[in-house]
Amino acid sequence: MINTNIRLMVGLIGTIILCFYGVRGLFINKPIPFVSYLFAVGGAISTLALILELKKKDTA
């Protein structure tokens, strides 16, 4: 079984990549900016949530 800290770290790396992909799409002016906004905002929110979850797991 996979450790929960490892699973959280894999999720954190994935959301950071998603956020950077969205920000990159905004900078190069893709034809559909809605998807880039969605990736950037969703990735940022989930990154913050996973960071808070990791801090909560470390203090417990």
N, CA, C and O atoms as a Maestro MAE file, in Angstrom:
{
 s_m_m2io_version
 :::
 2.0.0
}

f_m_ct {
 s_m_title
 :::
 protein
 m_atom[240] {
  # First column is atom index #
  i_m_mmod_type
  r_m_x_coord
  r_m_y_coord
  r_m_z_coord
  i_m_residue_number
  s_m_chain_name
  s_m_pdb_residue_name
  s_m_pdb_atom_name
  i_m_atomic_number
  :::
  1 25 0.842 -1.183 0.000 1 A "MET " " N  " 7
  2 3 0.000 0.000 0.000 1 A "MET " " CA " 6
  3 2 0.890 1.249 0.000 1 A "MET " " C  " 6
  4 15 1.939 1.273 0.643 1 A "MET " " O  " 8
  5 25 0.466 2.263 -0.714 2 A "ILE " " N  " 7
  6 3 1.279 3.478 -0.844 2 A "ILE " " CA " 6
  7 2 1.073 4.386 0.379 2 A "ILE " " C  " 6
  8 15 -0.038 4.524 0.891 2 A "ILE " " O  " 8
  9 25 2.136 4.977 0.813 3 A "ASN " " N  " 7
  10 3 2.089 5.874 1.958 3 A "ASN " " CA " 6
  11 2 1.309 7.142 1.601 3 A "ASN " " C  " 6
  12 15 1.363 7.602 0.460 3 A "ASN " " O  " 8
  13 25 0.587 7.705 2.567 4 A "THR " " N  " 7
  14 3 -0.228 8.895 2.271 4 A "THR " " CA " 6
  15 2 0.641 10.109 1.971 4 A "THR " " C  " 6
  16 15 0.251 10.959 1.171 4 A "THR " " O  " 8
  17 25 1.804 10.207 2.593 5 A "ASN " " N  " 7
  18 3 2.686 11.339 2.292 5 A "ASN " " CA " 6
  19 2 3.202 11.275 0.858 5 A "ASN " " C  " 6
  20 15 3.323 12.303 0.192 5 A "ASN " " O  " 8
  21 25 3.504 10.073 0.387 6 A "ILE " " N  " 7
  22 3 3.962 9.923 -0.993 6 A "ILE " " CA " 6
  23 2 2.837 10.276 -1.952 6 A "ILE " " C  " 6
  24 15 3.065 10.939 -2.963 6 A "ILE " " O  " 8
  25 25 1.623 9.836 -1.639 7 A "ARG " " N  " 7
  26 3 0.480 10.143 -2.494 7 A "ARG " " CA " 6
  27 2 0.222 11.646 -2.539 7 A "ARG " " C  " 6
  28 15 -0.101 12.187 -3.596 7 A "ARG " " O  " 8
  29 25 0.361 12.326 -1.400 8 A "LEU " " N  " 7
  30 3 0.185 13.776 -1.379 8 A "LEU " " CA " 6
  31 2 1.275 14.492 -2.169 8 A "LEU " " C  " 6
  32 15 0.996 15.483 -2.844 8 A "LEU " " O  " 8
  33 25 2.503 14.008 -2.096 9 A "MET " " N  " 7
  34 3 3.592 14.624 -2.847 9 A "MET " " CA " 6
  35 2 3.412 14.449 -4.353 9 A "MET " " C  " 6
  36 15 3.695 15.369 -5.120 9 A "MET " " O  " 8
  37 25 2.944 13.276 -4.782 10 A "VAL " " N  " 7
  38 3 2.689 13.054 -6.206 10 A "VAL " " CA " 6
  39 2 1.568 13.979 -6.680 10 A "VAL " " C  " 6
  40 15 1.654 14.555 -7.764 10 A "VAL " " O  " 8
  41 25 0.524 14.122 -5.875 11 A "GLY " " N  " 7
  42 3 -0.560 15.043 -6.213 11 A "GLY " " CA " 6
  43 2 -0.084 16.483 -6.261 11 A "GLY " " C  " 6
  44 15 -0.513 17.252 -7.122 11 A "GLY " " O  " 8
  45 25 0.793 16.853 -5.352 12 A "LEU " " N  " 7
  46 3 1.327 18.214 -5.319 12 A "LEU " " CA " 6
  47 2 2.151 18.504 -6.571 12 A "LEU " " C  " 6
  48 15 2.030 19.582 -7.154 12 A "LEU " " O  " 8
  49 25 2.975 17.569 -6.985 13 A "ILE " " N  " 7
  50 3 3.771 17.756 -8.203 13 A "ILE " " CA " 6
  51 2 2.857 17.881 -9.418 13 A "ILE " " C  " 6
  52 15 3.095 18.711 -10.295 13 A "ILE " " O  " 8
  53 25 1.823 17.065 -9.468 14 A "GLY " " N  " 7
  54 3 0.878 17.127 -10.585 14 A "GLY " " CA " 6
  55 2 0.128 18.448 -10.648 14 A "GLY " " C  " 6
  56 15 -0.072 18.990 -11.735 14 A "GLY " " O  " 8
  57 25 -0.290 18.975 -9.507 15 A "THR " " N  " 7
  58 3 -1.021 20.235 -9.528 15 A "THR " " CA " 6
  59 2 -0.107 21.416 -9.840 15 A "THR " " C  " 6
  60 15 -0.546 22.395 -10.443 15 A "THR " " O  " 8
  61 25 1.147 21.334 -9.438 16 A "ILE " " N  " 7
  62 3 2.091 22.395 -9.797 16 A "ILE " " CA " 6
  63 2 2.306 22.404 -11.305 16 A "ILE " " C  " 6
  64 15 2.349 23.469 -11.921 16 A "ILE " " O  " 8
  65 25 2.442 21.224 -11.900 17 A "ILE " " N  " 7
  66 3 2.590 21.139 -13.358 17 A "ILE " " CA " 6
  67 2 1.347 21.691 -14.048 17 A "ILE " " C  " 6
  68 15 1.458 22.421 -15.034 17 A "ILE " " O  " 8
  69 25 0.170 21.349 -13.540 18 A "LEU " " N  " 7
  70 3 -1.079 21.841 -14.108 18 A "LEU " " CA " 6
  71 2 -1.155 23.367 -14.032 18 A "LEU " " C  " 6
  72 15 -1.573 24.016 -14.990 18 A "LEU " " O  " 8
  73 25 -0.760 23.930 -12.914 19 A "CYS " " N  " 7
  74 3 -0.781 25.384 -12.743 19 A "CYS " " CA " 6
  75 2 0.198 26.063 -13.703 19 A "CYS " " C  " 6
  76 15 -0.146 27.065 -14.329 19 A "CYS " " O  " 8
  77 25 1.409 25.527 -13.823 20 A "PHE " " N  " 7
  78 3 2.382 26.117 -14.734 20 A "PHE " " CA " 6
  79 2 1.946 26.009 -16.185 20 A "PHE " " C  " 6
  80 15 2.203 26.906 -16.987 20 A "PHE " " O  " 8
  81 25 1.282 24.903 -16.520 21 A "TYR " " N  " 7
  82 3 0.777 24.737 -17.883 21 A "TYR " " CA " 6
  83 2 -0.288 25.796 -18.190 21 A "TYR " " C  " 6
  84 15 -0.318 26.345 -19.291 21 A "TYR " " O  " 8
  85 25 -1.158 26.081 -17.219 22 A "GLY " " N  " 7
  86 3 -2.167 27.111 -17.407 22 A "GLY " " CA " 6
  87 2 -1.562 28.507 -17.525 22 A "GLY " " C  " 6
  88 15 -1.989 29.300 -18.364 22 A "GLY " " O  " 8
  89 25 -0.582 28.807 -16.698 23 A "VAL " " N  " 7
  90 3 0.075 30.117 -16.754 23 A "VAL " " CA " 6
  91 2 0.833 30.276 -18.068 23 A "VAL " " C  " 6
  92 15 0.846 31.358 -18.655 23 A "VAL " " O  " 8
  93 25 1.465 29.194 -18.527 24 A "ARG " " N  " 7
  94 3 2.167 29.248 -19.809 24 A "ARG " " CA " 6
  95 2 1.185 29.511 -20.945 24 A "ARG " " C  " 6
  96 15 1.487 30.269 -21.867 24 A "ARG " " O  " 8
  97 25 0.029 28.898 -20.882 25 A "GLY " " N  " 7
  98 3 -0.990 29.127 -21.902 25 A "GLY " " CA " 6
  99 2 -1.480 30.565 -21.922 25 A "GLY " " C  " 6
  100 15 -1.824 31.093 -22.980 25 A "GLY " " O  " 8
  101 25 -1.514 31.200 -20.758 26 A "LEU " " N  " 7
  102 3 -1.917 32.605 -20.708 26 A "LEU " " CA " 6
  103 2 -0.845 33.514 -21.301 26 A "LEU " " C  " 6
  104 15 -1.165 34.523 -21.929 26 A "LEU " " O  " 8
  105 25 0.416 33.164 -21.107 27 A "PHE " " N  " 7
  106 3 1.489 34.008 -21.618 27 A "PHE " " CA " 6
  107 2 1.683 33.888 -23.126 27 A "PHE " " C  " 6
  108 15 2.114 34.848 -23.764 27 A "PHE " " O  " 8
  109 25 1.373 32.727 -23.711 28 A "ILE " " N  " 7
  110 3 1.587 32.588 -25.154 28 A "ILE " " CA " 6
  111 2 0.312 32.868 -25.945 28 A "ILE " " C  " 6
  112 15 0.289 32.671 -27.160 28 A "ILE " " O  " 8
  113 25 -0.743 33.322 -25.283 29 A "ASN " " N  " 7
  114 3 -2.002 33.727 -25.921 29 A "ASN " " CA " 6
  115 2 -2.601 32.616 -26.771 29 A "ASN " " C  " 6
  116 15 -2.730 32.748 -27.988 29 A "ASN " " O  " 8
  117 25 -2.958 31.541 -26.125 30 A "LYS " " N  " 7
  118 3 -3.643 30.447 -26.824 30 A "LYS " " CA " 6
  119 2 -5.003 30.929 -27.312 30 A "LYS " " C  " 6
  120 15 -5.545 31.894 -26.773 30 A "LYS " " O  " 8
  121 25 -5.557 30.272 -28.323 31 A "PRO " " N  " 7
  122 3 -6.841 30.707 -28.858 31 A "PRO " " CA " 6
  123 2 -8.003 30.552 -27.868 31 A "PRO " " C  " 6
  124 15 -8.998 31.267 -27.984 31 A "PRO " " O  " 8
  125 25 -7.902 29.642 -26.906 32 A "ILE " " N  " 7
  126 3 -8.971 29.439 -25.924 32 A "ILE " " CA " 6
  127 2 -8.406 29.764 -24.541 32 A "ILE " " C  " 6
  128 15 -7.878 28.875 -23.874 32 A "ILE " " O  " 8
  129 25 -8.505 31.012 -24.100 33 A "PRO " " N  " 7
  130 3 -7.902 31.368 -22.816 33 A "PRO " " CA " 6
  131 2 -8.672 30.826 -21.620 33 A "PRO " " C  " 6
  132 15 -8.128 30.769 -20.517 33 A "PRO " " O  " 8
  133 25 -9.948 30.420 -21.818 34 A "PHE " " N  " 7
  134 3 -10.726 29.916 -20.686 34 A "PHE " " CA " 6
  135 2 -10.082 28.678 -20.076 34 A "PHE " " C  " 6
  136 15 -10.047 28.530 -18.854 34 A "PHE " " O  " 8
  137 25 -9.579 27.798 -20.916 35 A "VAL " " N  " 7
  138 3 -8.944 26.572 -20.428 35 A "VAL " " CA " 6
  139 2 -7.674 26.913 -19.656 35 A "VAL " " C  " 6
  140 15 -7.376 26.287 -18.639 35 A "VAL " " O  " 8
  141 25 -6.936 27.888 -20.131 36 A "SER " " N  " 7
  142 3 -5.715 28.292 -19.430 36 A "SER " " CA " 6
  143 2 -6.041 28.896 -18.077 36 A "SER " " C  " 6
  144 15 -5.362 28.611 -17.091 36 A "SER " " O  " 8
  145 25 -7.081 29.732 -18.017 37 A "TYR " " N  " 7
  146 3 -7.518 30.279 -16.726 37 A "TYR " " CA " 6
  147 2 -7.956 29.163 -15.793 37 A "TYR " " C  " 6
  148 15 -7.631 29.176 -14.606 37 A "TYR " " O  " 8
  149 25 -8.688 28.205 -16.324 38 A "LEU " " N  " 7
  150 3 -9.174 27.093 -15.515 38 A "LEU " " CA " 6
  151 2 -8.015 26.281 -14.951 38 A "LEU " " C  " 6
  152 15 -8.025 25.928 -13.772 38 A "LEU " " O  " 8
  153 25 -7.022 25.983 -15.774 39 A "PHE " " N  " 7
  154 3 -5.862 25.229 -15.304 39 A "PHE " " CA " 6
  155 2 -5.052 26.028 -14.283 39 A "PHE " " C  " 6
  156 15 -4.612 25.478 -13.273 39 A "PHE " " O  " 8
  157 25 -4.857 27.315 -14.538 40 A "ALA " " N  " 7
  158 3 -4.048 28.132 -13.634 40 A "ALA " " CA " 6
  159 2 -4.725 28.275 -12.276 40 A "ALA " " C  " 6
  160 15 -4.083 28.090 -11.241 40 A "ALA " " O  " 8
  161 25 -6.003 28.599 -12.270 41 A "VAL " " N  " 7
  162 3 -6.706 28.809 -10.999 41 A "VAL " " CA " 6
  163 2 -6.908 27.480 -10.269 41 A "VAL " " C  " 6
  164 15 -6.686 27.391 -9.062 41 A "VAL " " O  " 8
  165 25 -7.324 26.459 -10.997 42 A "GLY " " N  " 7
  166 3 -7.523 25.156 -10.369 42 A "GLY " " CA " 6
  167 2 -6.234 24.572 -9.820 42 A "GLY " " C  " 6
  168 15 -6.222 23.988 -8.736 42 A "GLY " " O  " 8
  169 25 -5.157 24.727 -10.563 43 A "GLY " " N  " 7
  170 3 -3.861 24.239 -10.093 43 A "GLY " " CA " 6
  171 2 -3.363 24.992 -8.872 43 A "GLY " " C  " 6
  172 15 -2.781 24.398 -7.964 43 A "GLY " " O  " 8
  173 25 -3.590 26.296 -8.849 44 A "ALA " " N  " 7
  174 3 -3.151 27.090 -7.700 44 A "ALA " " CA " 6
  175 2 -3.950 26.734 -6.448 44 A "ALA " " C  " 6
  176 15 -3.380 26.595 -5.366 44 A "ALA " " O  " 8
  177 25 -5.246 26.590 -6.589 45 A "ILE " " N  " 7
  178 3 -6.089 26.256 -5.428 45 A "ILE " " CA " 6
  179 2 -5.742 24.869 -4.892 45 A "ILE " " C  " 6
  180 15 -5.613 24.682 -3.682 45 A "ILE " " O  " 8
  181 25 -5.593 23.910 -5.779 46 A "SER " " N  " 7
  182 3 -5.282 22.561 -5.311 46 A "SER " " CA " 6
  183 2 -3.860 22.468 -4.760 46 A "SER " " C  " 6
  184 15 -3.603 21.673 -3.855 46 A "SER " " O  " 8
  185 25 -2.938 23.264 -5.289 47 A "THR " " N  " 7
  186 3 -1.589 23.293 -4.733 47 A "THR " " CA " 6
  187 2 -1.604 23.804 -3.302 47 A "THR " " C  " 6
  188 15 -0.964 23.224 -2.425 47 A "THR " " O  " 8
  189 25 -2.330 24.883 -3.063 48 A "LEU " " N  " 7
  190 3 -2.433 25.406 -1.695 48 A "LEU " " CA " 6
  191 2 -3.101 24.407 -0.760 48 A "LEU " " C  " 6
  192 15 -2.675 24.247 0.384 48 A "LEU " " O  " 8
  193 25 -4.140 23.738 -1.236 49 A "ALA " " N  " 7
  194 3 -4.828 22.756 -0.398 49 A "ALA " " CA " 6
  195 2 -3.914 21.587 -0.043 49 A "ALA " " C  " 6
  196 15 -3.915 21.123 1.097 49 A "ALA " " O  " 8
  197 25 -3.138 21.110 -1.009 50 A "LEU " " N  " 7
  198 3 -2.238 19.992 -0.725 50 A "LEU " " CA " 6
  199 2 -1.086 20.401 0.181 50 A "LEU " " C  " 6
  200 15 -0.631 19.598 0.995 50 A "LEU " " O  " 8
  201 25 -0.609 21.633 0.056 51 A "ILE " " N  " 7
  202 3 0.445 22.111 0.964 51 A "ILE " " CA " 6
  203 2 -0.087 22.170 2.390 51 A "ILE " " C  " 6
  204 15 0.603 21.761 3.323 51 A "ILE " " O  " 8
  205 25 -1.302 22.672 2.570 52 A "LEU " " N  " 7
  206 3 -1.895 22.711 3.901 52 A "LEU " " CA " 6
  207 2 -2.125 21.312 4.439 52 A "LEU " " C  " 6
  208 15 -1.931 21.079 5.632 52 A "LEU " " O  " 8
  209 25 -2.529 20.378 3.601 53 A "GLU " " N  " 7
  210 3 -2.731 18.995 4.031 53 A "GLU " " CA " 6
  211 2 -1.415 18.353 4.443 53 A "GLU " " C  " 6
  212 15 -1.377 17.605 5.420 53 A "GLU " " O  " 8
  213 25 -0.336 18.629 3.716 54 A "LEU " " N  " 7
  214 3 0.971 18.086 4.100 54 A "LEU " " CA " 6
  215 2 1.449 18.662 5.425 54 A "LEU " " C  " 6
  216 15 2.014 17.944 6.250 54 A "LEU " " O  " 8
  217 25 1.224 19.954 5.631 55 A "LYS " " N  " 7
  218 3 1.623 20.558 6.914 55 A "LYS " " CA " 6
  219 2 0.826 19.961 8.064 55 A "LYS " " C  " 6
  220 15 1.363 19.746 9.151 55 A "LYS " " O  " 8
  221 25 -0.445 19.694 7.830 56 A "LYS " " N  " 7
  222 3 -1.285 19.112 8.868 56 A "LYS " " CA " 6
  223 2 -0.823 17.698 9.185 56 A "LYS " " C  " 6
  224 15 -0.840 17.299 10.350 56 A "LYS " " O  " 8
  225 25 -0.405 16.919 8.165 57 A "LYS " " N  " 7
  226 3 0.063 15.567 8.390 57 A "LYS " " CA " 6
  227 2 1.413 15.560 9.125 57 A "LYS " " C  " 6
  228 15 1.674 14.668 9.932 57 A "LYS " " O  " 8
  229 25 2.269 16.555 8.846 58 A "ASP " " N  " 7
  230 3 3.586 16.598 9.480 58 A "ASP " " CA " 6
  231 2 3.491 16.956 10.965 58 A "ASP " " C  " 6
  232 15 4.284 16.467 11.770 58 A "ASP " " O  " 8
  233 25 2.534 17.798 11.328 59 A "THR " " N  " 7
  234 3 2.415 18.199 12.729 59 A "THR " " CA " 6
  235 2 1.709 17.143 13.556 59 A "THR " " C  " 6
  236 15 1.853 17.126 14.778 59 A "THR " " O  " 8
  237 25 0.954 16.267 12.924 60 A "ALA " " N  " 7
  238 3 0.208 15.241 13.676 60 A "ALA " " CA " 6
  239 2 1.085 14.067 14.032 60 A "ALA " " C  " 6
  240 15 0.620 13.117 14.662 60 A "ALA " " O  " 8
  :::
 }
 m_bond[239] {
  # First column is bond index #
  i_m_from
  i_m_to
  i_m_order
  :::
  1 1 2 1
  2 2 3 1
  3 3 4 2
  4 3 5 1
  5 5 6 1
  6 6 7 1
  7 7 8 2
  8 7 9 1
  9 9 10 1
  10 10 11 1
  11 11 12 2
  12 11 13 1
  13 13 14 1
  14 14 15 1
  15 15 16 2
  16 15 17 1
  17 17 18 1
  18 18 19 1
  19 19 20 2
  20 19 21 1
  21 21 22 1
  22 22 23 1
  23 23 24 2
  24 23 25 1
  25 25 26 1
  26 26 27 1
  27 27 28 2
  28 27 29 1
  29 29 30 1
  30 30 31 1
  31 31 32 2
  32 31 33 1
  33 33 34 1
  34 34 35 1
  35 35 36 2
  36 35 37 1
  37 37 38 1
  38 38 39 1
  39 39 40 2
  40 39 41 1
  41 41 42 1
  42 42 43 1
  43 43 44 2
  44 43 45 1
  45 45 46 1
  46 46 47 1
  47 47 48 2
  48 47 49 1
  49 49 50 1
  50 50 51 1
  51 51 52 2
  52 51 53 1
  53 53 54 1
  54 54 55 1
  55 55 56 2
  56 55 57 1
  57 57 58 1
  58 58 59 1
  59 59 60 2
  60 59 61 1
  61 61 62 1
  62 62 63 1
  63 63 64 2
  64 63 65 1
  65 65 66 1
  66 66 67 1
  67 67 68 2
  68 67 69 1
  69 69 70 1
  70 70 71 1
  71 71 72 2
  72 71 73 1
  73 73 74 1
  74 74 75 1
  75 75 76 2
  76 75 77 1
  77 77 78 1
  78 78 79 1
  79 79 80 2
  80 79 81 1
  81 81 82 1
  82 82 83 1
  83 83 84 2
  84 83 85 1
  85 85 86 1
  86 86 87 1
  87 87 88 2
  88 87 89 1
  89 89 90 1
  90 90 91 1
  91 91 92 2
  92 91 93 1
  93 93 94 1
  94 94 95 1
  95 95 96 2
  96 95 97 1
  97 97 98 1
  98 98 99 1
  99 99 100 2
  100 99 101 1
  101 101 102 1
  102 102 103 1
  103 103 104 2
  104 103 105 1
  105 105 106 1
  106 106 107 1
  107 107 108 2
  108 107 109 1
  109 109 110 1
  110 110 111 1
  111 111 112 2
  112 111 113 1
  113 113 114 1
  114 114 115 1
  115 115 116 2
  116 115 117 1
  117 117 118 1
  118 118 119 1
  119 119 120 2
  120 119 121 1
  121 121 122 1
  122 122 123 1
  123 123 124 2
  124 123 125 1
  125 125 126 1
  126 126 127 1
  127 127 128 2
  128 127 129 1
  129 129 130 1
  130 130 131 1
  131 131 132 2
  132 131 133 1
  133 133 134 1
  134 134 135 1
  135 135 136 2
  136 135 137 1
  137 137 138 1
  138 138 139 1
  139 139 140 2
  140 139 141 1
  141 141 142 1
  142 142 143 1
  143 143 144 2
  144 143 145 1
  145 145 146 1
  146 146 147 1
  147 147 148 2
  148 147 149 1
  149 149 150 1
  150 150 151 1
  151 151 152 2
  152 151 153 1
  153 153 154 1
  154 154 155 1
  155 155 156 2
  156 155 157 1
  157 157 158 1
  158 158 159 1
  159 159 160 2
  160 159 161 1
  161 161 162 1
  162 162 163 1
  163 163 164 2
  164 163 165 1
  165 165 166 1
  166 166 167 1
  167 167 168 2
  168 167 169 1
  169 169 170 1
  170 170 171 1
  171 171 172 2
  172 171 173 1
  173 173 174 1
  174 174 175 1
  175 175 176 2
  176 175 177 1
  177 177 178 1
  178 178 179 1
  179 179 180 2
  180 179 181 1
  181 181 182 1
  182 182 183 1
  183 183 184 2
  184 183 185 1
  185 185 186 1
  186 186 187 1
  187 187 188 2
  188 187 189 1
  189 189 190 1
  190 190 191 1
  191 191 192 2
  192 191 193 1
  193 193 194 1
  194 194 195 1
  195 195 196 2
  196 195 197 1
  197 197 198 1
  198 198 199 1
  199 199 200 2
  200 199 201 1
  201 201 202 1
  202 202 203 1
  203 203 204 2
  204 203 205 1
  205 205 206 1
  206 206 207 1
  207 207 208 2
  208 207 209 1
  209 209 210 1
  210 210 211 1
  211 211 212 2
  212 211 213 1
  213 213 214 1
  214 214 215 1
  215 215 216 2
  216 215 217 1
  217 217 218 1
  218 218 219 1
  219 219 220 2
  220 219 221 1
  221 221 222 1
  222 222 223 1
  223 223 224 2
  224 223 225 1
  225 225 226 1
  226 226 227 1
  227 227 228 2
  228 227 229 1
  229 229 230 1
  230 230 231 1
  231 231 232 2
  232 231 233 1
  233 233 234 1
  234 234 235 1
  235 235 236 2
  236 235 237 1
  237 237 238 1
  238 238 239 1
  239 239 240 2
  :::
 }
}
